[in-house]
Amino acid sequence: MSQFLFYVIIGLLVADFIFERFLEYLNSTRWSDQLPEEVKDIYDEEKYRQQQAYEKANFRFSLISSTFSFVIILLMFLLAGFAWVNSMALSVSANPILTALMFFGVLMLASDLINTPFSVYDTFVIEEKFGFNKTTPKTFVLDKLKGYMLGAIIGGGLLALIIYIYQLTTTSFWIYSWFVVSGFSVFMVFFYSNLIVPLFNRQTPLPEGELKSAIENFSASVGFKLDNIYVIDGSKRSTKANAYFTGFGSKKRIILYDTLINDMTTNELVAVLAHEIGHYKKHHVVWSLLLGILQTGIVLFIFSLLVGSKELSAALGVQTPSFHIGLIAFGILYSPIAMITGLAMNIFSRKNEYQADAFAAQNFDAVELASALKKLSVKNLSNLRPHPAYVFFHYSHPTLLQRLEELKSIK
């Protein structure tokens, strides 16, 4: 049985790699040297050639980096690498919690160090070449160190607590772990911007002026109480622009990238904010959180049925079952289900984006929103003509052309 599970795991890894590369290939079939008719009012000839060059550079980079990662993970399974790391962790401590922390700590650190050259190339070569990168080497290194710290404190803390619960309750651990993870998810929705974001970026209240007044007037007109509007220094790392909504109740806030403010008119910015407010008014934030919690419960329940399996551990070359080895094998075996749930979440998310667009169009201005979306796409060199199959499997947002077409139909 363990041999069969081993081959299933290898088969899933290979199938996933081939499928992802096939989707990327389909995307590449949409490349064109000539400016397509449907994007002529968005890109000019020169900007479109730049976007296509950016797309091709990312395609080549993704092919090399993903192939490298695939080979490494495949070798870890074929050469019993996980069993070796497990033995090393056990030689340090036989305590199940400490062993697991050591096991995942070594794997995560090794993975990050191996992939760091790719991150450096992506940031300082590709993004630099196309005028996006503003990250300095110092910021890059500090981001890495802060990421390690958060991973150790938050990731390690949650893992230790879940394994402790598993030791106390065994197969019913999934219920208590579900409560813990759900509670943490809710906590992060409320306090992510207060606790995590300041470690990486500076957030300052939007100053008094025309923009703040326009946002406050619109918020009041749709019955949305908004006291917290912040500007984040996104230009510290990139010229790309964005805006997002976070939190609930008194902790809710809207975050505007400084790069967004610099490139848009007041009405365009209000239209973008109207879209974000639409997510809140349509309860998308709550539903996304609830669906995420439900998905977590399902994953934990299925995992609880397999975590103690001797066959699952033996498939990775480890004869004594353990929580952390079971988690590695389960992560691969669960991937087909994860793909299905991911598809469902993407469909749900794209539907929400249309609804938020409609809210902004009906309550503010469809033309200003369309103009803002076009500017965002051009500034970020977004792919306006991705293959429909790639969109179906990977996009959480509709394409720009789909959104513009939908906005035209809104009166």
N, C-alpha and C positions, 0 to 999 in steps of 0.2 A: 504493500500500500504506500509506504514512504517513497519508493522508487517511482510509483505512478504520480504521486503528488509533486515530486521533483520535476518530472517531465511536463506536468501541467503548468507549473510555475515558469519553466523555461519557455514553454509554448506561448504563454500569455505575454511574457516579456517581448518575445520576438514578434508576435502578432501586433502588439501595441506599437512597437517601433516602426514596423512596416506600414501600418495604418496611418500613423502620424506623418510619415514621410510622403505617403501617397496624397494625403490632404494638402500638404505643402506643395507638392508637384501640381495638383489641380489649380492651386492659387497661382502658380507660376505661368499657367497657360493663359492667364488673363492679362499678362504683360503686353504692352503695345508701345511702339516707338512714336506712334502718331497720337495726338490728343483726341480721345474718344468724344463723340458728339455729346454724350450725356453729362460730361463734366466740363464742357467748354465755358460755362458761366461760373465755374468755381476755380479751376486752374487755368493759367496761361501756359503756352507751349514750354517755356523755360522751367517754370515751377513744376510742371507735370513730369518733365524729364528728370528733374531732381528727385521727385517722389518715386519714380520708377527705379532710379539708381539706388535710392535708399532701400526700397523693397528688395531689390536684387542683392544688395550687400547683406541685409538681414537674413535673406534666404540662404545664402552661401554660409554665413556664420552659423545659422541654426543647424544646417546639415552637418557641419564639422563638429560643433559642440555637442549636439544630441547624439551623434555617432560615437563620440568619445565617451560620453556618459553611459551609453548603452553597453559598450564594450567593457567598461569598468564594472558595472553592475552584473553583467553576464559572467565575467571572470570571478566575481565574488561568490556566485552560486556554483559555478563549475569547479572551482578550486577550493571549495569549503572555506572561503574567507570569513564568513560569519561565524563559523565554528571556531576558527582561529582567534578572532577578536573576543569571542565568548570565553575561551580558555584563558586568554590574557586577563580579562576582567575578573574571572574567578580566582586567578592567582593573586590578585590584589585583595579581594574580599569575597567571602562566601555568602555574605548577607545579600538576599535577593534584591533589595532596593539599591544598595551600593553597587552591586554587580550590574544591574540594569542601567544605572546612571553612568557608570564607567563605559559600558558597552555602547550606549548611544552617544556619549560624549566623544569617544574615539571616532566613531563612524561619522558624526556630524562635522567634527573638526577636520578629519582627513578629507571628507567630501568637499568642504569649503576651500581648503588649501589647494586641492587638486583643480578645482574649478576657478580659483582666483585669477589665473592668467587669462581665462576667457572673459571674466568680468572686467578686467583691466582693458583688454582689447576692445570690448563692446563700448565701454565708457570713454576711453581716451583715444580710440582710433575711429570707430564707426560714428559714434555720437559727436565726436569732435569734428570729423570731416564734414558732417552735414549741419554744423553750426548749433547743435543742441547742448553740448556739454559745457557746464560751468563748474563741475566738481573739481576741486583741487586734490592732489595726492594726499594732503593732510586730512581733508574731509573724508576721502575714500577710506583711509586707514581707520579714522575715528569711527566711521559708520560700522566698519567691520568689528571693531572692539566692542562697541555698544551693542551690536547684534549678538555677539558672543555672550555678553553680560545678561541681556534679556533672555536669551535662549536658556542659559544656565539657571537663572532665577525663576522665570515663569514656566518654561518648558520642563526644566528639571523638577521644580516644585510640584507641578501638576502630576507628572509621571510618578514621582515618589509617593504622592498621596493616593493615586489610583492603585499602585501596586500594594500599598499598605492596606487599602480597602479590600483588595483581592485576597490578601493573606487572611484577613478576618472573615470574609464572607464567601470566598471561592466563587461558585457559579452564579450567585446572585449579586456579585460585585457590580454588574452592569447598571443596576438600578441606582445604587448609591453614587456610582461614578457619573451617571447621567445627571443627577442632581448637582454634583460638584461642577461638572463641565458647563452645564446650563447656567448655573449661578455665576460662574466666571464670565461666560459670554455676555450675560446681561450687565454685569459689572463693567466690562470693557466697553459696551455700547455707551454707557453713561460717562465713563471717565477716561476713555482712550485719549481724547484730545487734551485732557488736563494732565495725564500722567506720562503717556508714551511719546506723543508728538513733540513736546518741548525738549526731549532728549536729542532730537534730530533737527528740529526747525523752530524758528522764532515765530510766535503768533502775536499779533498786535491788534487791538480793537480798530475797526475801520474808523478813520477820523471823521469829524463833523464836516459836512459839505454837501454838494449836490448829489453825489452818489448815495450817501447814507440816507439823506432825506427821501430820495426817490425809492429806495428799498423799503424804508419804514412806511412810506405812504402806500405802496403796493401791499405790503404785509397787512396793514390795517384794513385795506379795502377787501381783503379776502378772509378777514377774521383770523389772522395768524399772528399770535403774540411772539415777537422776535426781539430779544434784548441783546443777543450775542452774535455780532457779525465781526468776523476776524479776517485779517489778511495774513497769509503765510508766505514766508520768504522762499518760494519755490525756485526762484532764480539763483539760489545758492548752489543748486545742483544742475538745473536744466532750464532751457528757454521754453520748454513745453508748458502748456497752460492747462488748468483744470479748476474745478470747483466741486465741493461736496457738502453733504448735510450729515450731521452726526448728533447722537444723543436723543434724550426724551425729556419732556417736561421742562423744568427750569434749567436743565443741563443741555438742552438742545442748542446747537449753534451752526451757523453757516460759515464755511471756510472758503475764501477766495484766494487764489494764487496771485501774487503780485504781477506775474507775467500776464495774467488774464486782464487785470485792471489796466495795464499799460497799453493793451492792444485793442480794447473795445470801447465803444461809446457807452454812455450812461444807460440808454435804453436797451442796448444789447446785453449789458450786464444784468439789468433788472429782469430781462427775459430769461437769462440763464438761472437767476435766482428763483424766478417764478417756476421754472421746471423743477428745481430742487424742492421748493415748497410744495409743489404738486405731489411729489413722492410722499411727503409727510401727510398731506391732506387726504391722499388716497390710501393711507395706512400701509404703504409698501414696506416701510422700515420695520413695522411690527410683524407683518406677515413673513418677511424674509428672515427675521430673527426666529419666529416660531417654527418655520419650516426647517431652518438650520438646526434647531433644538430637536425636532422630530427626527431628522436625518441622523443626528448624533446618537439618539436613543436606539435607532435601528442598527447602526453600525456596532455599537457596544453590545447589543443583545446577540447579534450573530457571532461576534468575537467571543463572547462568553461561552458559546457552544463548542468552540474550537481551541481555546487558549491552552487547555491542559492536554491536548492531543499529543501522544507520543509519536504518531506518524508524521504530524506536522513538523515537530522538532527534528525528527530523524531525516526529513526531506532536506534539511539544511546541514546535516551531518552532526547534529547534536543529539545524543541518546537520552539525556535527562531533560524532560520538558521544563520550560521556564517561560515566564510572562513575556520577556523581551524577545526571545526567539520566536515564540508564537505570533507576536505582533508583526515581526518582519514578514513571515510567511503569509499571514492573513492579509497584510497590505497588498500583496500581489494577487492572491486568490480573489480578493474582494473587488479588484479593479473593473471587471465587467459590470458589476452592479453599480460601482461608483460612476462609470461612464453613463449609465442609464439615468441615475439620479442627477448627474451633472447636466445632461441634456434637458431634463425636466426643469431644473433650476434656470437654465439659460432661456428656455422658452418662456418661463414665468417672468424672468427679468426683462426680456425684450418686450413682452406685453406691457409691463410696468413703465418702460421707457416711452412707449407710445402714449400711454395714459397721462404721464407727466408732461409730455409735449402738448397734448390736447389741453390740459389744464392751463399751461402757460399761454397757449394760443387763444383760448376762450376768455381768459381773465386778464390778459395783457396784450400781446401783439404777436401774431404768427410770423409776420414779416421780419420783425426784429429778432425773433428766435432763430428763424432760418438763416439770417445774416450772421448771427453769432456762431451757429453750428458750422457754417461755411468757413468762417475765419479760424475756428478751432482746428478744423480738418486740414486747412492749408498750412497753418502754423506748425502743426504736429506731423505734417507730411503723411497723413492717414491714407490708407489704401481705400479708394472709393469704389473699386470694382473687384472685391474679393469673390472667390468662387462660392456659389450658394451652399455647397456641401461643407466648405470650411466655416462659413457663417453659421450653419446649422449646428455644427459640433463645438464651435469655440467662442462665438460671439455672445456676450451678455447684453449687448446693445444692437439694435438694428443698424444697418449701414446708413451712412449719411444720405444717400440717394433715396433709400426707403423712407427715412424720416421726412425728407423734404417733400416727397410725393404725398405722404400722409398729411402733412401740414397744409398742402394745397387744398385738400378736401374738407378742411375744417373752416366753417363759416364764422 
